[in-house]
Amino acid sequence: MGYRSEVAAVFYAADVKDFAAIKLWLDENFPMEEWGENVRWFNKGMAFQADNVKWYDGDPDVQAFDEASEEFQDLFCMGKEGVPIGAYEYVRMGEEYEDIEVVRDGEHEYLIEVDRTLRIEV
């Protein structure tokens, strides 16, 4: 079965006027063949979510995601002359309670929220 994670990421414009440039770049560079079914668009960008997935660094699909994410951050979150036009948020939550990875870059708005719930099943 293997170790499973929940993964979420958002790639978006700091201002809605820059959405067209970001959408064009994501359409051309995000690995839609592998992850397109996990994508939905919103007014400023793209949201990605994959649940119960084997998210291993050596997996080619994960590597394609990571490469696109890093390039997006370099192009849009750093910005020309230090002014970012984009933002990136990423959260990977593993099965273990302590296994959570969070990355935020650019003028982010905290669009991804982590909510662990407590249940008693008796």
N, C-alpha and C positions, 0 to 999 in steps of 0.2 A: 504494500500500500504506500509506504513512504511518508515522509514528513510533509505536511501541507501548510500553506500560508494563505492569508487573505492579503490582497494587494490592491491599493488604490493610488491613483495619480491624477492630477489635474494640470493641464498645460493651458495657460490663458493669458489674455492681454491685460496689461495694467489699466488700459483705457479701451473702451469698446471700439473706438475709432481705429485701433490697431489690430482688431480681430481678423480682418481680411488677410493681412500679411501672415499672421500666425496660422490661420486655417490653411492657406496655400502651402506653407512650409510643412505643416503636419500631414496634409494630403499627399505630399510628395516624399516625405521622409519617415513618417511613423510606420512601423511594420504591420500594416493593416492585414496582410495575408495571414499572419500568425495571431493577431490580437483584435482584428476588426469587430468581431462579435462582442467584445468587451468594452466597446467605445460608444459614448453618446456625446452629442454636441450640445452646448448651451450658448447663451448670448455672447460670451466673451472667450470661449475656448472649447476644450475637449476634456471630458472626464473618462477615466479608464478604471475599471474595477474587475478583478478576477478573484473568485472565492474558491477555496479548497483546491489550490493549485500547487504543484511541485515547483517551487521557485528557487532553482539552483543556479549558482553563478556560471557553471559550465554548460548549461543548456543553451543551445543556439537561439531559441526564441527569446529567452531572458537576456542573452547577450545583445540581440537586436534591439530589444526594448531599452536596455541600458545605454547603448550607443546613441540611439535617437534622443534619449533623455539628456545625456551629457551635451550633445550638440545643440539641442534646444536651449539649455542653460547658457552655453557659451554665446550663442547668437542673440538671445532675447532677454535673458536675465542680467547679463553684464551690461548690455546696452551700449549704444554709441556714446562716447565721451562720458562714460560712467552713469548714464541715465537709462535704466532698464525700461523696456516697453512690454516685457512679459514677466510672467511668474510661473513657478513650478512648485508643486507640492507632491510628496510621495510618502506613503506609509505602507510598510510591510509588517504584518502581524503574524507571527508564527504560532504554533500550537502551545509552546511553553509560555508561561505567564511573563517572564522577563524578556522574551524574544520579540522585540519590536524595534523597527528601524524607521526613523523619520528624517526626511530631507525637505527643506524649504529654501527657495532661492528667489531672488527678485523681490518686487513689492507685493508679497503674497498677502492673502486675505484670510488665511486659516479656513479654507473651504473644506478640508478633510477633518473630520472629528472622529476620535477614537472613543468608543463606548464599550467597555467591558461590562457585562451584566453578571449578576450573582443569582443563581437559582438553586433551590433545594428541591430535589426530586426524592420524595419518600413514598 
